[in-house]
């Protein structure tokens, strides 16, 4: 579930940018964590972050979907199973 607060803070505290984790940093960090973890576990699951908002055009939901795409790409790259929790909502 890494990512929910990373997106939320961009909207909750837009002027405190030093605490924000933008997509490029998020992707690099998640990739590094997944690459270190995948070889030492039987099976790795990555869950997309979600925002309970049915309108995909909503700014925060759109950003959350962007982070979900990063999770999917990372999962494919490291052979992890990806669970799309946004789709469940």
N, CA, C and O atoms as a printed pandas DataFrame, in Angstrom:
     atom_number atom_name residue_name chain_id  residue_number  x_coord  y_coord  z_coord
0              1         N          UNK        A               1    0.821   -1.202    0.000
1              2        CA          UNK        A               1    0.000    0.000    0.000
2              3         C          UNK        A               1    0.860    1.259    0.000
3              4         O          UNK        A               1    0.359    2.350    0.272
4              5         N          UNK        A               2    2.118    1.122   -0.295
5              6        CA          UNK        A               2    2.980    2.299   -0.379
6              7         C          UNK        A               2    2.459    3.204   -1.488
7              8         O          UNK        A               2    2.242    2.748   -2.611
8              9         N          UNK        A               3    2.263    4.457   -1.188
9             10        CA          UNK        A               3    1.853    5.413   -2.211
10            11         C          UNK        A               3    0.681    6.280   -1.827
11            12         O          UNK        A               3    0.551    7.398   -2.326
12            13         N          UNK        A               4   -0.175    5.791   -0.952
13            14        CA          UNK        A               4   -1.366    6.557   -0.608
14            15         C          UNK        A               4   -0.990    7.906    0.001
15            16         O          UNK        A               4   -1.467    8.947   -0.452
16            17         N          UNK        A               5   -0.145    7.892    1.015
17            18        CA          UNK        A               5    0.254    9.157    1.631
18            19         C          UNK        A               5    1.122    9.994    0.708
19            20         O          UNK        A               5    1.094   11.223    0.776
20            21         N          UNK        A               6    1.896    9.340   -0.159
21            22        CA          UNK        A               6    2.724   10.081   -1.096
22            23         C          UNK        A               6    1.876   10.949   -2.016
23            24         O          UNK        A               6    2.266   12.067   -2.351
24            25         N          UNK        A               7    0.741   10.449   -2.418
25            26        CA          UNK        A               7   -0.173   11.224   -3.262
26            27         C          UNK        A               7   -0.955   12.223   -2.416
27            28         O          UNK        A               7   -1.053   13.399   -2.765
28            29         N          UNK        A               8   -1.497   11.761   -1.329
29            30        CA          UNK        A               8   -2.358   12.610   -0.493
30            31         C          UNK        A               8   -1.644   13.882   -0.059
31            32         O          UNK        A               8   -2.235   14.961   -0.086
32            33         N          UNK        A               9   -0.378   13.769    0.342
33            34        CA          UNK        A               9    0.366   14.944    0.816
34            35         C          UNK        A               9    0.515   16.008   -0.264
35            36         O          UNK        A               9    0.601   17.195    0.051
36            37         N          UNK        A              10    0.546   15.610   -1.513
37            38        CA          UNK        A              10    0.652   16.577   -2.599
38            39         C          UNK        A              10   -0.594   17.463   -2.680
39            40         O          UNK        A              10   -0.535   18.587   -3.178
40            41         N          UNK        A              11   -1.716   16.946   -2.188
41            42        CA          UNK        A              11   -2.970   17.701   -2.206
42            43         C          UNK        A              11   -3.277   18.319   -0.850
43            44         O          UNK        A              11   -3.844   19.410   -0.784
44            45         N          UNK        A              12   -2.912   17.642    0.225
45            46        CA          UNK        A              12   -3.165   18.109    1.575
46            47         C          UNK        A              12   -2.237   19.268    1.954
47            48         O          UNK        A              12   -2.662   20.217    2.613
48            49         N          UNK        A              13   -0.991   19.190    1.542
49            50        CA          UNK        A              13    0.030   20.187    1.887
50            51         C          UNK        A              13    0.803   20.590    0.636
51            52         O          UNK        A              13    2.003   20.330    0.548
52            53         N          UNK        A              14    0.147   21.210   -0.320
53            54        CA          UNK        A              14    0.805   21.488   -1.606
54            55         C          UNK        A              14    2.007   22.428   -1.516
55            56         O          UNK        A              14    2.855   22.419   -2.408
56            57         N          UNK        A              15    2.096   23.226   -0.476
57            58        CA          UNK        A              15    3.192   24.185   -0.358
58            59         C          UNK        A              15    4.371   23.649    0.446
59            60         O          UNK        A              15    5.399   24.319    0.550
60            61         N          UNK        A              16    4.242   22.473    1.007
61            62        CA          UNK        A              16    5.333   21.850    1.755
62            63         C          UNK        A              16    5.984   20.772    0.894
63            64         O          UNK        A              16    5.966   19.590    1.240
64            65         N          UNK        A              17    6.544   21.183   -0.202
65            66        CA          UNK        A              17    7.060   20.262   -1.217
66            67         C          UNK        A              17    8.215   19.390   -0.749
67            68         O          UNK        A              17    8.466   18.337   -1.335
68            69         N          UNK        A              18    8.920   19.807    0.289
69            70        CA          UNK        A              18   10.058   19.003    0.752
70            71         C          UNK        A              18    9.620   17.639    1.282
71            72         O          UNK        A              18   10.443   16.725    1.346
72            73         N          UNK        A              19    8.381   17.476    1.654
73            74        CA          UNK        A              19    7.878   16.201    2.138
74            75         C          UNK        A              19    7.180   15.372    1.077
75            76         O          UNK        A              19    6.709   14.272    1.363
76            77         N          UNK        A              20    7.107   15.879   -0.134
77            78        CA          UNK        A              20    6.392   15.164   -1.191
78            79         C          UNK        A              20    7.270   14.101   -1.834
79            80         O          UNK        A              20    8.485   14.257   -1.955
80            81         N          UNK        A              21    6.628   13.029   -2.238
81            82        CA          UNK        A              21    7.311   11.979   -2.988
82            83         C          UNK        A              21    6.636   11.943   -4.359
83            84         O          UNK        A              21    5.525   11.436   -4.510
84            85         N          UNK        A              22    7.331   12.490   -5.343
85            86        CA          UNK        A              22    6.775   12.584   -6.687
86            87         C          UNK        A              22    6.997   11.273   -7.449
87            88         O          UNK        A              22    7.782   10.428   -7.018
88            89         N          UNK        A              23    6.302   11.106   -8.587
89            90        CA          UNK        A              23    6.337    9.821   -9.289
90            91         C          UNK        A              23    7.734    9.263   -9.571
91            92         O          UNK        A              23    7.948    8.061   -9.415
92            93         N          UNK        A              24    8.680   10.091   -9.978
93            94        CA          UNK        A              24   10.006    9.560  -10.302
94            95         C          UNK        A              24   10.705    8.964   -9.070
95            96         O          UNK        A              24   11.316    7.899   -9.157
96            97         N          UNK        A              25   10.613    9.644   -7.942
97            98        CA          UNK        A              25   11.211    9.123   -6.713
98            99         C          UNK        A              25   10.449    7.886   -6.222
99           100         O          UNK        A              25   11.050    6.917   -5.759
100          101         N          UNK        A              26    9.141    7.936   -6.328
101          102        CA          UNK        A              26    8.307    6.796   -5.923
102          103         C          UNK        A              26    8.678    5.553   -6.728
103          104         O          UNK        A              26    8.856    4.468   -6.177
104          105         N          UNK        A              27    8.791    5.734   -8.039
105          106        CA          UNK        A              27    9.109    4.593   -8.904
106          107         C          UNK        A              27   10.496    4.035   -8.591
107          108         O          UNK        A              27   10.668    2.819   -8.499
108          109         N          UNK        A              28   11.469    4.901   -8.430
109          110        CA          UNK        A              28   12.831    4.438   -8.131
110          111         C          UNK        A              28   12.882    3.700   -6.795
111          112         O          UNK        A              28   13.530    2.659   -6.681
112          113         N          UNK        A              29   12.206    4.233   -5.796
113          114        CA          UNK        A              29   12.213    3.614   -4.469
114          115         C          UNK        A              29   11.481    2.275   -4.480
115          116         O          UNK        A              29   11.973    1.288   -3.933
116          117         N          UNK        A              30   10.305    2.246   -5.104
117          118        CA          UNK        A              30    9.543    0.996   -5.163
118          119         C          UNK        A              30   10.312   -0.061   -5.943
119          120         O          UNK        A              30   10.350   -1.225   -5.545
120          121         N          UNK        A              31   10.915    0.335   -7.035
121          122        CA          UNK        A              31   11.691   -0.616   -7.849
122          123         C          UNK        A              31   12.844   -1.195   -7.025
123          124         O          UNK        A              31   13.079   -2.404   -7.040
124          125         N          UNK        A              32   13.551   -0.333   -6.316
125          126        CA          UNK        A              32   14.679   -0.782   -5.500
126          127         C          UNK        A              32   14.206   -1.769   -4.419
127          128         O          UNK        A              32   14.824   -2.813   -4.214
128          129         N          UNK        A              33   13.117   -1.433   -3.741
129          130        CA          UNK        A              33   12.575   -2.321   -2.707
130          131         C          UNK        A              33   12.141   -3.668   -3.297
131          132         O          UNK        A              33   12.424   -4.723   -2.729
132          133         N          UNK        A              34   11.463   -3.618   -4.422
133          134        CA          UNK        A              34   10.969   -4.848   -5.047
134          135         C          UNK        A              34   12.118   -5.706   -5.555
135          136         O          UNK        A              34   12.076   -6.930   -5.427
136          137         N          UNK        A              35   13.139   -5.089   -6.126
137          138        CA          UNK        A              35   14.282   -5.855   -6.627
138          139         C          UNK        A              35   15.056   -6.522   -5.492
139          140         O          UNK        A              35   15.591   -7.618   -5.661
140          141         N          UNK        A              36   15.114   -5.870   -4.355
141          142        CA          UNK        A              36   15.788   -6.468   -3.198
142          143         C          UNK        A              36   14.958   -7.576   -2.553
143          144         O          UNK        A              36   15.507   -8.541   -2.022
144          145         N          UNK        A              37   13.642   -7.434   -2.601
145          146        CA          UNK        A              37   12.752   -8.365   -1.921
146          147         C          UNK        A              37   12.421   -9.606   -2.749
147          148         O          UNK        A              37   12.407  -10.718   -2.221
148          149         N          UNK        A              38   12.157   -9.421   -4.029
149          150        CA          UNK        A              38   11.691  -10.522   -4.882
150          151         C          UNK        A              38   12.573  -11.777   -4.821
151          152         O          UNK        A              38   12.034  -12.883   -4.768
152          153         N          UNK        A              39   13.889  -11.651   -4.827
153          154        CA          UNK        A              39   14.717  -12.863   -4.822
154          155         C          UNK        A              39   14.710  -13.643   -3.502
155          156         O          UNK        A              39   15.133  -14.799   -3.464
156          157         N          UNK        A              40   14.240  -13.029   -2.440
157          158        CA          UNK        A              40   14.325  -13.698   -1.137
158          159         C          UNK        A              40   12.973  -14.119   -0.570
159          160         O          UNK        A              40   12.891  -14.571    0.572
160          161         N          UNK        A              41   11.929  -13.975   -1.353
161          162        CA          UNK        A              41   10.606  -14.414   -0.920
162          163         C          UNK        A              41   10.057  -15.412   -1.929
163          164         O          UNK        A              41   10.472  -15.442   -3.088
164          165         N          UNK        A              42    9.122  -16.222   -1.470
165          166        CA          UNK        A              42    8.516  -17.212   -2.360
166          167         C          UNK        A              42    7.694  -16.525   -3.447
167          168         O          UNK        A              42    7.745  -16.908   -4.616
168          169         N          UNK        A              43    6.942  -15.510   -3.048
169          170        CA          UNK        A              43    6.113  -14.783   -4.009
170          171         C          UNK        A              43    5.897  -13.367   -3.487
171          172         O          UNK        A              43    5.575  -13.176   -2.314
172          173         N          UNK        A              44    6.073  -12.389   -4.347
173          174        CA          UNK        A              44    5.921  -10.995   -3.972
174          175         C          UNK        A              44    4.616  -10.453   -4.545
175          176         O          UNK        A              44    4.323  -10.628   -5.727
176          177         N          UNK        A              45    3.844   -9.797   -3.697
177          178        CA          UNK        A              45    2.608   -9.145   -4.118
178          179         C          UNK        A              45    2.777   -7.649   -3.966
179          180         O          UNK        A              45    3.237   -7.179   -2.925
180          181         N          UNK        A              46    2.415   -6.903   -4.979
181          182        CA          UNK        A              46    2.383   -5.450   -4.902
182          183         C          UNK        A              46    0.936   -5.009   -5.071
183          184         O          UNK        A              46    0.245   -5.476   -5.976
184          185         N          UNK        A              47    0.478   -4.120   -4.211
185          186        CA          UNK        A              47   -0.890   -3.627   -4.269
186          187         C          UNK        A              47   -0.872   -2.173   -4.718
187          188         O          UNK        A              47   -0.085   -1.367   -4.221
188          189         N          UNK        A              48   -1.733   -1.853   -5.647
189          190        CA          UNK        A              48   -1.804   -0.466   -6.088
190          191         C          UNK        A              48   -2.414    0.392   -4.983
191          192         O          UNK        A              48   -3.306   -0.058   -4.264
192          193         N          UNK        A              49   -1.932    1.630   -4.847
193          194        CA          UNK        A              49   -2.586    2.536   -3.912
194          195         C          UNK        A              49   -3.964    2.892   -4.476
195          196         O          UNK        A              49   -4.183    2.801   -5.684
196          197         N          UNK        A              50   -4.874    3.290   -3.617
197          198        CA          UNK        A              50   -6.220    3.599   -4.102
198          199         C          UNK        A              50   -6.748    4.861   -3.436
199          200         O          UNK        A              50   -6.300    5.268   -2.365
200          201         N          UNK        A              51   -7.701    5.450   -4.104
201          202        CA          UNK        A              51   -8.422    6.606   -3.584
202          203         C          UNK        A              51   -9.881    6.340   -3.888
203          204         O          UNK        A              51  -10.247    6.155   -5.048
204          205         N          UNK        A              52  -10.711    6.318   -2.876
205          206        CA          UNK        A              52  -12.116    5.976   -3.087
206          207         C          UNK        A              52  -12.830    7.189   -3.687
207          208         O          UNK        A              52  -13.447    7.995   -2.991
208          209         N          UNK        A              53  -12.716    7.274   -4.993
209          210        CA          UNK        A              53  -13.304    8.352   -5.793
210          211         C          UNK        A              53  -13.659    7.734   -7.139
211          212         O          UNK        A              53  -12.764    7.298   -7.864
212          213         N          UNK        A              54  -14.934    7.685   -7.491
213          214        CA          UNK        A              54  -15.330    7.022   -8.734
214          215         C          UNK        A              54  -14.961    7.794  -10.008
215          216         O          UNK        A              54  -14.913    7.204  -11.087
216          217         N          UNK        A              55  -14.705    9.076   -9.901
217          218        CA          UNK        A              55  -14.412    9.893  -11.080
218          219         C          UNK        A              55  -12.912    9.861  -11.390
219          220         O          UNK        A              55  -12.131   10.489  -10.675
220          221         N          UNK        A              56  -12.498    9.150  -12.429
221          222        CA          UNK        A              56  -11.069    9.073  -12.746
222          223         C          UNK        A              56  -10.480   10.406  -13.200
223          224         O          UNK        A              56   -9.259   10.543  -13.271
224          225         N          UNK        A              57  -11.326   11.394  -13.510
225          226        CA          UNK        A              57  -10.840   12.717  -13.903
226          227         C          UNK        A              57  -10.541   13.600  -12.690
227          228         O          UNK        A              57   -9.918   14.652  -12.839
228          229         N          UNK        A              58  -10.967   13.198  -11.504
229          230        CA          UNK        A              58  -10.644   13.931  -10.292
230          231         C          UNK        A              58   -9.121   13.994  -10.168
231          232         O          UNK        A              58   -8.448   12.989  -10.394
232          233         N          UNK        A              59   -8.570   15.145   -9.816
233          234        CA          UNK        A              59   -7.115   15.343   -9.812
234          235         C          UNK        A              59   -6.385   14.357   -8.908
235          236         O          UNK        A              59   -5.369   13.786   -9.303
236          237         N          UNK        A              60   -6.896   14.157   -7.702
237          238        CA          UNK        A              60   -6.215   13.236   -6.801
238          239         C          UNK        A              60   -6.358   11.789   -7.268
239          240         O          UNK        A              60   -5.417   11.004   -7.157
240          241         N          UNK        A              61   -7.507   11.444   -7.778
241          242        CA          UNK        A              61   -7.707   10.087   -8.307
242          243         C          UNK        A              61   -6.800    9.857   -9.509
243          244         O          UNK        A              61   -6.218    8.781   -9.646
244          245         N          UNK        A              62   -6.672   10.851  -10.379
245          246        CA          UNK        A              62   -5.799   10.709  -11.544
246          247         C          UNK        A              62   -4.351   10.498  -11.118
247          248         O          UNK        A              62   -3.640    9.685  -11.710
248          249         N          UNK        A              63   -3.912   11.223  -10.095
249          250        CA          UNK        A              63   -2.546   11.059   -9.613
250          251         C          UNK        A              63   -2.389    9.669   -8.987
251          252         O          UNK        A              63   -1.361    9.018   -9.171
252          253         N          UNK        A              64   -3.396    9.222   -8.255
253          254        CA          UNK        A              64   -3.347    7.894   -7.646
254          255         C          UNK        A              64   -3.259    6.825   -8.735
255          256         O          UNK        A              64   -2.524    5.849   -8.586
256          257         N          UNK        A              65   -3.998    7.003   -9.822
257          258        CA          UNK        A              65   -3.937    6.054  -10.934
258          259         C          UNK        A              65   -2.544    6.041  -11.557
259          260         O          UNK        A              65   -2.065    4.996  -11.998
260          261         N          UNK        A              66   -1.895    7.204  -11.593
261          262        CA          UNK        A              66   -0.523    7.280  -12.109
262          263         C          UNK        A              66    0.412    6.431  -11.237
263          264         O          UNK        A              66    1.250    5.692  -11.754
264          265         N          UNK        A              67    0.263    6.540   -9.937
265          266        CA          UNK        A              67    1.080    5.744   -9.024
266          267         C          UNK        A              67    0.732    4.259   -9.157
267          268         O          UNK        A              67    1.607    3.403   -9.023
268          269         N          UNK        A              68   -0.525    3.955   -9.417
269          270        CA          UNK        A              68   -0.920    2.574   -9.661
270          271         C          UNK        A              68   -0.230    2.005  -10.888
271          272         O          UNK        A              68    0.164    0.838  -10.902
272          273         N          UNK        A              69   -0.085    2.823  -11.912
273          274        CA          UNK        A              69    0.634    2.398  -13.111
274          275         C          UNK        A              69    2.093    2.086  -12.805
275          276         O          UNK        A              69    2.671    1.156  -13.368
276          277         N          UNK        A              70    2.674    2.860  -11.921
277          278        CA          UNK        A              70    4.056    2.604  -11.499
278          279         C          UNK        A              70    4.137    1.253  -10.798
279          280         O          UNK        A              70    5.078    0.492  -11.022
280          281         N          UNK        A              71    3.164    0.957   -9.958
281          282        CA          UNK        A              71    3.146   -0.339   -9.261
282          283         C          UNK        A              71    3.036   -1.472  -10.273
283          284         O          UNK        A              71    3.732   -2.480  -10.152
284          285         N          UNK        A              72    2.171   -1.316  -11.267
285          286        CA          UNK        A              72    2.009   -2.368  -12.277
286          287         C          UNK        A              72    3.306   -2.581  -13.064
287          288         O          UNK        A              72    3.723   -3.720  -13.271
288          289         N          UNK        A              73    3.938   -1.502  -13.499
289          290        CA          UNK        A              73    5.197   -1.619  -14.246
290          291         C          UNK        A              73    6.281   -2.285  -13.395
291          292         O          UNK        A              73    7.035   -3.132  -13.874
292          293         N          UNK        A              74    6.340   -1.890  -12.146
293          294        CA          UNK        A              74    7.337   -2.469  -11.246
294          295         C          UNK        A              74    7.086   -3.957  -11.050
295          296         O          UNK        A              74    8.018   -4.761  -11.081
296          297         N          UNK        A              75    5.822   -4.318  -10.849
297          298        CA          UNK        A              75    5.480   -5.726  -10.687
298          299         C          UNK        A              75    5.887   -6.552  -11.896
299          300         O          UNK        A              75    6.445   -7.640  -11.755
300          301         N          UNK        A              76    5.608   -6.036  -13.076
301          302        CA          UNK        A              76    5.993   -6.740  -14.302
302          303         C          UNK        A              76    7.505   -6.891  -14.392
303          304         O          UNK        A              76    8.004   -7.942  -14.796
304          305         N          UNK        A              77    8.233   -5.850  -14.018
305          306        CA          UNK        A              77    9.691   -5.857  -14.134
306          307         C          UNK        A              77   10.353   -6.867  -13.204
307          308         O          UNK        A              77   11.384   -7.447  -13.547
308          309         N          UNK        A              78    9.771   -7.076  -12.042
309          310        CA          UNK        A              78   10.409   -7.973  -11.056
310          311         C          UNK        A              78    9.692   -9.317  -10.930
311          312         O          UNK        A              78   10.093  -10.153  -10.120
312          313         N          UNK        A              79    8.651   -9.533  -11.711
313          314        CA          UNK        A              79    7.930  -10.799  -11.656
314          315         C          UNK        A              79    7.016  -10.938  -10.449
315          316         O          UNK        A              79    6.739  -12.053  -10.006
316          317         N          UNK        A              80    6.549   -9.825   -9.918
317          318        CA          UNK        A              80    5.648   -9.852   -8.770
318          319         C          UNK        A              80    4.195   -9.920   -9.234
319          320         O          UNK        A              80    3.871   -9.517  -10.351
320          321         N          UNK        A              81    3.343  -10.424   -8.383
321          322        CA          UNK        A              81    1.905  -10.383   -8.633
322          323         C          UNK        A              81    1.401   -9.016   -8.223
323          324         O          UNK        A              81    1.768   -8.508   -7.163
324          325         N          UNK        A              82    0.565   -8.417   -9.051
325          326        CA          UNK        A              82    0.019   -7.088   -8.753
326          327         C          UNK        A              82   -1.477   -7.207   -8.507
327          328         O          UNK        A              82   -2.212   -7.800   -9.296
328          329         N          UNK        A              83   -1.900   -6.637   -7.410
329          330        CA          UNK        A              83   -3.318   -6.614   -7.056
330          331         C          UNK        A              83   -3.799   -5.176   -7.219
331          332         O          UNK        A              83   -3.293   -4.264   -6.565
332          333         N          UNK        A              84   -4.769   -4.985   -8.088
333          334        CA          UNK        A              84   -5.289   -3.648   -8.376
334          335         C          UNK        A              84   -6.413   -3.304   -7.391
335          336         O          UNK        A              84   -7.586   -3.562   -7.658
336          337         N          UNK        A              85   -6.040   -2.727   -6.268
337          338        CA          UNK        A              85   -7.046   -2.395   -5.254
338          339         C          UNK        A              85   -7.943   -1.244   -5.698
339          340         O          UNK        A              85   -9.084   -1.149   -5.247
340          341         N          UNK        A              86   -7.448   -0.364   -6.578
341          342        CA          UNK        A              86   -8.296    0.720   -7.070
342          343         C          UNK        A              86   -9.490    0.138   -7.829
343          344         O          UNK        A              86  -10.616    0.614   -7.686
344          345         N          UNK        A              87   -9.239   -0.880   -8.625
345          346        CA          UNK        A              87  -10.324   -1.518   -9.393
346          347         C          UNK        A              87  -11.376   -2.116   -8.467
347          348         O          UNK        A              87  -12.557   -2.145   -8.812
348          349         N          UNK        A              88  -10.963   -2.591   -7.301
349          350        CA          UNK        A              88  -11.914   -3.178   -6.359
350          351         C          UNK        A              88  -12.911   -2.148   -5.840
351          352         O          UNK        A              88  -14.028   -2.497   -5.458
352          353         N          UNK        A              89  -12.513   -0.897   -5.829
353          354        CA          UNK        A              89  -13.398    0.159   -5.337
354          355         C          UNK        A              89  -14.149    0.789   -6.480
355          356         O          UNK        A              89  -14.947    1.701   -6.267
